[in-house]
Amino acid sequence: MTAFALVMTASLAAAASAHDPADSIGTKPVEDKSGIYLGLRFVGSSLHAEDKGDGAFFIKDDGGGVQFDIGYRFNMAFSLEFAIGTSTHETSEQALDANIYSIWLLGYYRFSPYSAFRPFIKFGLGGHGLDVVYGEAAARIDGGGVAIGAGFNYFFSPHFAIGLDLTTNIIQYDTATIALGGLEYSFEIDEEGSLTTLGLSFSYNF
């Protein structure tokens, strides 16, 4: 009976070890508990804009920028993130740049939470603005939208991770504002737009 008990104890210990959420980093991943994380994301962005070829003003398709993230992990797989970002695109006028601003609330679902390599999908809602400024004159359009994306994180340690993701933002612009010399005039519009971003992120998990 004693030998049988020892074998059973050893077997249970081995099974527990095999299912212990220790990833290839060698330590228990930080996602095993709830907590806050901070991130910095460098993005290349595409507006899917087109040059109509008739000499009209247009915003060039490709640009780049940065996004700051603060998130909260509820468990190993689910997290909620607040993100604020900006990017800049050149225009057909050499002296003018178009600036894009966005604020998003994003939900993440991460696969393989016990692995150093963790793919994810994300979905979010947010606000989006695009403006062009020249001296005291400015034009801006604003609207809301949805974000859908996928990517992965790779954890070099329980706290530090690098990530890569592709995100599509579908935007419904509903307000346009024209400003000149301290005066502003806003009016309603109904324009659809989209923005695709490729992001390289760095995060610290508390």
C-alpha positions in Angstrom: 0.0 0.0 0.0 2.8 2.4 0.8 4.5 1.7 -2.6 1.2 2.3 -4.3 0.7 5.5 -2.4 4.1 6.7 -3.4 3.5 5.9 -7.1 0.2 7.7 -7.0 1.7 10.7 -5.3 4.5 10.8 -7.9 2.0 10.5 -10.8 -0.2 13.3 -9.5 2.9 15.5 -9.0 4.0 14.8 -12.6 0.5 15.5 -13.9 0.3 18.8 -12.0 3.7 19.8 -13.3 2.7 19.0 -16.9 -0.3 21.3 -16.5 1.3 24.0 -14.5 0.9 27.3 -16.4 4.7 27.9 -16.7 5.5 29.0 -20.2 8.7 28.8 -22.2 10.0 31.9 -20.5 10.5 29.7 -17.5 8.3 31.6 -15.0 4.6 31.8 -14.5 3.2 34.3 -17.0 1.9 37.6 -15.6 -1.5 37.0 -17.3 -2.3 34.4 -14.6 -3.6 37.3 -12.5 -5.5 40.5 -13.2 -3.5 43.7 -13.6 -2.6 46.8 -15.5 -0.3 47.0 -18.5 1.1 50.0 -20.5 2.0 50.0 -24.1 3.6 52.0 -26.9 2.7 51.2 -30.5 4.4 52.5 -33.6 2.1 52.4 -36.6 2.2 52.6 -40.4 -1.2 53.7 -41.6 -3.0 53.6 -44.9 -6.1 55.8 -45.6 -7.0 54.0 -48.8 -7.0 57.5 -50.4 -6.9 57.9 -54.2 -5.3 60.6 -56.4 -8.2 61.5 -58.7 -5.6 62.9 -61.2 -7.5 66.1 -61.9 -5.3 68.4 -59.8 -7.7 68.4 -56.8 -6.4 68.4 -53.3 -6.0 64.9 -51.8 -4.4 63.2 -48.8 -1.7 60.7 -49.6 -2.4 57.1 -48.8 0.5 56.1 -46.5 1.6 57.7 -43.3 2.8 56.8 -39.8 2.4 57.7 -36.1 2.3 56.5 -32.6 -0.3 55.1 -30.1 -0.3 55.0 -26.3 -2.2 52.2 -24.5 -3.3 51.5 -21.0 -5.1 48.2 -20.4 -6.4 45.9 -17.7 -6.3 42.1 -17.7 -9.4 40.4 -16.3 -7.9 36.9 -16.7 -5.5 34.9 -18.8 -7.4 35.6 -22.0 -9.5 38.7 -21.8 -8.3 42.3 -21.4 -9.8 45.8 -22.0 -7.6 48.6 -23.4 -7.9 52.4 -23.8 -5.8 53.7 -26.6 -5.1 57.2 -27.9 -3.1 57.7 -31.1 -2.0 60.1 -33.8 -0.5 59.7 -37.3 0.5 62.1 -40.1 0.0 61.9 -43.8 1.4 64.1 -46.5 -1.0 65.8 -48.9 -0.9 66.9 -52.6 0.2 70.3 -51.2 3.8 70.2 -50.1 3.2 72.7 -47.3 0.3 70.9 -45.8 0.1 67.7 -43.7 -3.0 65.8 -42.6 -3.2 64.8 -39.0 -5.2 61.9 -37.8 -6.3 61.5 -34.1 -8.1 58.6 -32.6 -9.4 57.3 -29.2 -10.4 53.7 -28.9 -11.8 51.3 -26.3 -10.6 47.8 -27.3 -11.4 44.3 -26.1 -8.7 41.6 -26.6 -9.0 37.8 -26.6 -5.6 36.1 -26.4 -5.1 32.5 -27.4 -2.4 30.2 -25.8 -2.2 32.4 -22.7 0.4 30.1 -21.1 2.8 30.4 -23.9 5.4 33.1 -24.6 3.9 33.4 -28.1 0.3 34.6 -27.8 -1.9 35.3 -30.8 -4.9 37.6 -30.3 -7.9 39.1 -31.9 -9.4 42.5 -30.9 -12.5 44.6 -31.4 -13.2 48.1 -30.4 -15.3 51.3 -30.6 -13.9 54.8 -30.8 -13.7 58.3 -32.2 -11.7 59.5 -35.1 -10.7 62.9 -36.4 -8.7 64.2 -39.4 -7.6 67.7 -39.8 -5.5 69.9 -42.2 -4.1 73.1 -40.8 -2.5 76.0 -42.7 -1.7 79.1 -40.6 -4.8 80.3 -39.0 -7.0 78.2 -41.3 -8.0 74.7 -40.5 -10.5 72.0 -41.7 -11.4 69.0 -39.7 -13.8 66.0 -40.0 -14.8 63.9 -37.0 -16.8 60.7 -36.5 -17.1 57.3 -34.8 -16.2 53.9 -35.9 -15.2 50.3 -35.1 -11.8 48.6 -35.1 -11.2 45.0 -35.9 -7.7 43.4 -35.8 -5.5 40.5 -35.1 -1.9 39.9 -34.2 0.4 38.4 -31.6 2.5 39.2 -28.5 5.8 37.6 -27.7 6.8 37.7 -24.0 10.6 37.9 -23.4 9.9 37.9 -19.7 6.7 37.9 -17.5 6.7 41.7 -17.7 8.1 42.7 -21.1 6.5 41.9 -24.5 6.8 42.9 -28.1 3.9 42.6 -30.5 2.8 42.9 -34.2 -0.8 43.5 -35.3 -2.9 44.5 -38.3 -6.0 46.6 -37.6 -8.8 47.9 -39.9 -10.7 50.9 -38.7 -14.1 51.6 -40.3 -15.2 55.2 -39.7 -18.4 57.1 -40.2 -17.6 60.8 -40.4 -20.6 62.9 -39.3 -19.2 66.4 -38.5 -17.0 68.9 -40.5 -15.5 72.0 -39.0 -13.9 74.9 -40.7 -11.9 77.5 -38.7 -10.4 80.8 -39.8 -9.1 83.6 -37.7 -10.7 82.4 -34.5 -14.1 81.8 -36.0 -15.5 78.3 -36.4 -18.3 76.8 -38.4 -19.5 73.2 -38.0 -22.0 71.3 -40.1 -23.2 67.7 -40.5 -21.8 65.4 -43.1 -22.3 61.7 -44.0 -19.0 60.3 -45.2 -17.5 56.8 -44.8 -13.8 56.2 -44.5 -11.4 53.5 -43.5 -7.9 53.3 -42.1 -5.6 50.2 -41.9 -2.7 50.2 -39.5 0.3 47.9 -39.1 1.6 48.2 -35.6 4.8 47.3 -33.7 4.1 47.4 -30.0 6.1 47.3 -26.8 4.3 46.7 -23.5 5.1 46.4 -19.8 2.8 44.2 -17.6 2.5 44.9 -13.9 
